[in-house]
Amino acid sequence: MDGARAEIYIDTGDELRNFNIYSKLKSRENDISTSFPGKLIWQDLPEKRACRICVQYNDFGLNDYEHWEGIINWLGDSIAALIRVFKPLIDTVMRNI
């Protein structure tokens, strides 16, 4: 409640497949970082079946009602950027797994 996060959550139901997808994307981290307009956080989540790639907003949280419009705009922009940068890569990775 003290921030917001836009993320790609990789969970196909198969832990090994999830990690393979994550690893293929992570191998392109340098290229992705130059295309994405924010600092991505790469989390392989070893204690879980899934993996996550996210961007975090820490200026205000969901309890800060007066800042909701800014948070919503940030979320919309971040989700759009994640789709723009990752969709072509994920499409390619999924065709080759």
PAZAPA-4460 file (N, C-alpha, C; in steps of 0.05 Angstrom, whole numbers, plus 32768, in hexadecimal, padded with zeros to 4 digits):
% residues 97
    n_x    n_y    n_z   ca_x   ca_y   ca_z    c_x    c_y    c_z   seq   type   mol
   8010   7FE8   8000   8000   8000   8000   8011   8019   8000     1      M     A
   802B   8016   8002   803D   802E   8003   804B   8033   7FE9     2      D     A
   8042   8026   7FD4   804E   802A   7FB9   803D   801C   7FA5     3      G     A
   8047   801A   7F8D   8039   800C   7F77   804E   7FFD   7F67     4      A     A
   8045   7FE9   7F58   8057   7FD9   7F48   8049   7FD1   7F2F     5      R     A
   8056   7FD4   7F18   804D   7FC9   7EFF   8060   7FB1   7EF9     6      A     A
   8055   7F9B   7EF0   8066   7F83   7EEE   805E   7F71   7ED8     7      E     A
   8071   7F61   7ED0   806D   7F49   7EC0   8071   7F32   7ED3     8      I     A
   805C   7F22   7ED7   805E   7F0C   7EE9   805D   7EF3   7ED8     9      Y     A
   8072   7EE4   7ED9   8075   7ECC   7EC8   806D   7EB3   7ED8    10      I     A
   8056   7EA9   7ED1   804C   7E91   7EDE   803B   7E80   7ECB    11      D     A
   8048   7E6D   7EBF   8039   7E5B   7EAC   802E   7E43   7EBB    12      T     A
   8034   7E41   7ED5   802C   7E29   7EE4   8043   7E15   7EE7    13      G     A
   8058   7E19   7ED8   806F   7E07   7ED8   8088   7E17   7EE0    14      D     A
   8093   7E10   7EF7   80AA   7E20   7F02   80C2   7E21   7EEF    15      E     A
   80C9   7E0A   7EE3   80E0   7E0A   7ED1   80DB   7E1A   7EB8    16      L     A
   80C3   7E18   7EAE   80BC   7E28   7E96   80BC   7E46   7E9C    17      R     A
   80B2   7E4D   7EB4   80B2   7E69   7EBC   80CF   7E74   7EBD    18      N     A
   80E0   7E64   7ECA   80FC   7E6D   7ECC   810A   7E6E   7EB1    19      F     A
   8104   7E5C   7E9F   810F   7E5D   7E84   8107   7E76   7E75    20      N     A
   80ED   7E7D   7E77   80E4   7E96   7E6B   80F2   7EAE   7E77    21      I     A
   80F3   7EAF   7E92   8100   7EC5   7EA0   811D   7EC7   7E98    22      Y     A
   812B   7EB0   7E97   8148   7EB0   7E90   814C   7EBB   7E74    23      S     A
   813B   7EB3   7E61   813E   7EBD   7E45   813A   7EDB   7E44    24      K     A
   8127   7EE5   7E53   8123   7F02   7E54   813A   7F10   7E62    25      L     A
   8143   7F04   7E78   815A   7F10   7E88   8173   7F11   7E77    26      K     A
   8177   7EFE   7E65   818E   7EFF   7E54   818F   7F17   7E41    27      S     A
   8178   7F24   7E3E   8175   7F3D   7E2E   8173   7F56   7E3F    28      R     A
   817B   7F53   7E59   8177   7F69   7E6C   8183   7F83   7E63    29      E     A
   819B   7F83   7E58   81A8   7F9C   7E50   8198   7FAA   7E3A    30      N     A
   8190   7F9A   7E26   8180   7FA6   7E10   8165   7FB0   7E1B    31      D     A
   8159   7FA1   7E2D   813F   7FA9   7E38   8142   7FC2   7E48    32      I     A
   8157   7FC4   7E58   815A   7FDC   7E6A   815D   7FF6   7E5A    33      S     A
   8169   7FF4   7E42   816C   800C   7E32   8151   8014   7E25    34      T     A
   813F   8001   7E22   8125   8006   7E15   8110   800E   7E29    35      S     A
   8113   8006   7E42   80FF   800B   7E57   8104   8025   7E66    36      F     A
   80F0   8037   7E68   80F5   8051   7E75   80F3   8050   7E93    37      P     A
   80FF   803E   7EA0   80FF   803C   7EBD   8112   8026   7EC6    38      G     A
   8115   8023   7EE0   8127   800F   7EEB   8117   7FF5   7EF0    39      K     A
   811E   7FE1   7EE1   8111   7FC7   7EE4   811D   7FB7   7EFB    40      L     A
   810D   7FA9   7F09   8115   7F98   7F1F   8110   7F7B   7F15    41      I     A
   8125   7F6B   7F14   8124   7F4F   7F0A   8123   7F3D   7F23    42      W     A
   810E   7F2D   7F26   810B   7F1C   7F3D   8105   7F00   7F34    43      Q     A
   8118   7EEE   7F39   8113   7ED2   7F31   8102   7EC3   7F46    44      D     A
   80FD   7ECF   7F5D   80EC   7EC5   7F72   80F0   7EA7   7F78    45      L     A
   8108   7EA0   7F82   810F   7E84   7F86   80FC   7E75   7F99    46      P     A
   80EF   7E84   7FAB   80DD   7E77   7FBE   80C1   7E72   7FB2    47      E     A
   80BD   7E7B   7F99   80A3   7E78   7F8C   80A6   7E69   7F71    48      K     A
   8090   7E62   7F65   8091   7E55   7F4B   8095   7E69   7F35    49      R     A
   808D   7E82   7F39   808D   7E96   7F24   80A6   7EA8   7F26    50      A     A
   80A8   7EBA   7F12   80BD   7ECE   7F11   80AF   7EE9   7F0A    51      C     A
   80BD   7EFF   7F10   80B1   7F19   7F0D   80C6   7F2D   7F02    52      R     A
   80BC   7F3E   7EF0   80CC   7F55   7EE7   80BA   7F6D   7EEC    53      I     A
   80C4   7F81   7EFB   80B2   7F96   7F03   80C0   7FB1   7F04    54      C     A
   80B0   7FC5   7F06   80B9   7FE0   7F0B   80A9   7FEA   7F23    55      V     A
   80B6   7FF8   7F36   80AA   7FFF   7F4F   80A7   801D   7F51    56      Q     A
   8091   8026   7F5D   808B   8042   7F62   808A   8045   7F80    57      Y     A
   809B   8056   7F8C   809C   8058   7FA9   8095   8074   7FB3    58      N     A
   808F   8087   7FA2   808A   80A2   7FAB   8071   80A4   7FBD    59      D     A
   805C   8097   7FB5   8043   8097   7FC4   8036   807C   7FC2    60      F     A
   8024   8076   7FD4   8017   805C   7FD4   7FF9   805E   7FD0    61      G     A
   7FEC   8048   7FD0   7FCF   8047   7FCB   7FBF   8053   7FE1    62      L     A
   7FCB   8057   7FF8   7FBD   8065   800E   7FBE   8084   800B    63      N     A
   7FCF   808D   7FF8   7FD1   80AA   7FF3   7FBD   80B2   7FDE    64      D     A
   7FA4   80B5   7FE6   7F8E   80BA   7FD3   7F93   80D2   7FC1    65      Y     A
   7F9F   80E7   7FCC   7FA3   80FF   7FBD   7FB7   80FB   7FA6    66      E     A
   7FC6   80E5   7FA6   7FDA   80E0   7F91   7FD1   80CA   7F7E    67      H     A
   7FB8   80C0   7F80   7FAF   80AA   7F70   7FB1   80B0   7F52    68      W     A
   7FAB   80C8   7F49   7FAC   80CE   7F2D   7FC9   80CA   7F22    69      E     A
   7FDC   80D4   7F31   7FF8   80D1   7F29   8001   80B4   7F29    70      G     A
   7FF8   80A5   7F3E   7FFF   8089   7F3F   7FF2   8079   7F28    71      I     A
   7FD9   807F   7F22   7FCB   8072   7F0C   7FD9   8078   7EF2    72      I     A
   7FE1   8092   7EEE   7FEF   8099   7ED5   800A   808A   7ED3    73      N     A
   8018   8088   7EEA   8032   807A   7EEA   802D   805C   7EE3    74      W     A
   8018   8050   7EEF   8012   8034   7EEA   800C   8030   7ECC    75      L     A
   7FFB   8041   7EC1   7FF4   803F   7EA5   800C   8041   7E93    76      G     A
   801C   8055   7E98   8035   8059   7E88   8048   8041   7E8B    77      D     A
   804B   8037   7EA3   805D   8021   7EA8   8054   8007   7E9B    78      S     A
   803A   8002   7E9D   802F   7FEA   7E91   8031   7FEC   7E72    79      I     A
   802C   8003   7E67   802F   8007   7E4A   804C   8002   7E42    80      A     A
   805F   800C   7E51   807B   8009   7E4B   8083   7FEB   7E4D    81      A     A
   8079   7FDD   7E62   807F   7FC1   7E65   8075   7FB1   7E4C    82      L     A
   805D   7FB7   7E44   8051   7FAA   7E2D   8062   7FB0   7E14    83      I     A
   8068   7FC9   7E0F   8077   7FD1   7DF8   8093   7FC4   7DF6    84      R     A
   80A0   7FC3   7E0C   80BC   7FB7   7E0D   80BB   7F99   7E0D    85      V     A
   80AA   7F8D   7E1D   80AB   7F70   7E22   809B   7F5F   7E0F    86      F     A
   8085   7F69   7E05   8073   7F59   7DF4   8082   7F4B   7DDD    87      K     A
   8091   7F5A   7DCD   809F   7F4C   7DB7   80B2   7F37   7DC1    88      P     A
   80C0   7F3C   7DD7   80D3   7F29   7DE2   80C5   7F10   7DED    89      L     A
   80AF   7F15   7DFB   80A0   7EFE   7E06   8094   7EED   7DF0    90      I     A
   808A   7EFA   7DDB   807F   7EEC   7DC4   8094   7ED9   7DB8    91      D     A
   80AC   7EE4   7DB4   80C2   7ED4   7DA9   80CA   7EBD   7DBC    92      T     A
   80CD   7EC3   7DD6   80D4   7EAF   7DE9   80C0   7E98   7DEA    93      V     A
   80A6   7EA0   7DEA   8091   7E8B   7DED   808F   7E7A   7DD4    94      M     A
   8097   7E84   7DBD   8097   7E73   7DA5   80AE   7E5F   7DA5    95      R     A
   80C3   7E65   7DB5   80DB   7E55   7DB5   80DE   7E44   7DCE    96      N     A
   80CA   7E43   7DDE   80CB   7E32   7DF7   80B9   7E1A   7DF3    97      I     A
***
